[in-house]
Amino acid sequence: MSFGGPPDEVHQDKRIAAAVSLARLSIENPHKIADEDFEKLNSLFNREELSTLCSFIAFISGANKFSIIVGLSKGDLSTKNN
């Protein structure tokens, strides 16, 4: 996976696959995340890891929305020497 690109589609590691699945669900419709999803996640992650994963997903999602709201683009990320 490259920085800023779409995630890889297939993951051999069950934890990575579950984390990507949770991220996709949270983007598509967070209201569809069910107890069954967390049961699977709880079997793969401890509470601290799952809390960190959810926090990271929320932070990145919020940062992306903030960027859209204020109109940032890829060109704004380039460094300029003033």
C-alpha positions in Angstrom: 0.0 0.0 0.0 1.3 3.4 -0.9 0.9 6.5 1.3 -2.5 8.1 0.6 -3.6 5.4 -1.8 -6.4 2.8 -1.4 -5.8 -0.1 0.9 -4.7 -3.4 -0.4 -7.6 -5.6 -1.2 -6.3 -8.9 0.2 -4.6 -9.4 3.6 -3.1 -12.6 4.8 -3.0 -11.4 8.4 -6.4 -11.7 10.1 -5.8 -8.7 12.3 -5.0 -6.4 9.4 -8.0 -7.8 7.4 -10.3 -7.1 10.4 -8.9 -3.6 10.9 -9.4 -2.8 7.3 -12.9 -4.2 7.4 -13.7 -2.0 10.4 -12.3 1.0 8.7 -14.4 0.3 5.6 -17.6 -0.2 7.6 -17.0 3.0 9.5 -16.7 5.0 6.2 -19.5 3.3 4.4 -22.0 3.4 7.3 -20.9 3.4 10.9 -24.4 2.6 12.0 -24.1 -0.8 10.4 -21.3 -1.8 12.8 -22.9 -4.5 14.9 -22.1 -6.4 18.1 -21.1 -9.3 16.0 -18.4 -7.2 14.4 -17.0 -6.4 17.8 -17.2 -10.0 18.9 -14.8 -10.9 16.0 -12.6 -7.9 16.8 -12.5 -8.8 20.5 -11.1 -12.2 19.5 -8.3 -10.6 17.6 -7.4 -7.5 19.6 -7.3 -6.7 23.3 -9.2 -3.7 24.7 -6.3 -1.3 24.4 -5.6 -2.3 20.9 -9.2 -2.1 19.8 -9.6 1.3 21.5 -6.5 2.6 19.7 -7.7 1.2 16.4 -11.1 2.9 16.7 -9.5 6.1 17.8 -7.1 6.0 14.8 -9.9 5.4 12.4 -12.0 8.2 13.8 -9.0 10.6 13.8 -8.1 9.9 10.1 -11.7 10.1 9.1 -12.1 13.4 10.9 -8.8 14.8 9.4 -10.0 13.8 5.9 -13.3 15.6 6.4 -11.6 18.6 7.8 -9.4 18.8 4.8 -12.4 18.6 2.5 -14.2 21.3 4.5 -11.3 23.8 4.3 -10.5 22.9 0.7 -7.0 21.4 1.1 -5.6 19.6 -1.9 -2.5 17.5 -2.6 -0.8 20.6 -3.9 -1.1 22.1 -0.4 1.1 19.3 1.0 4.2 20.3 -1.0 6.8 22.1 1.0 7.8 25.5 -0.1 10.9 27.4 0.9 10.0 31.0 1.7 
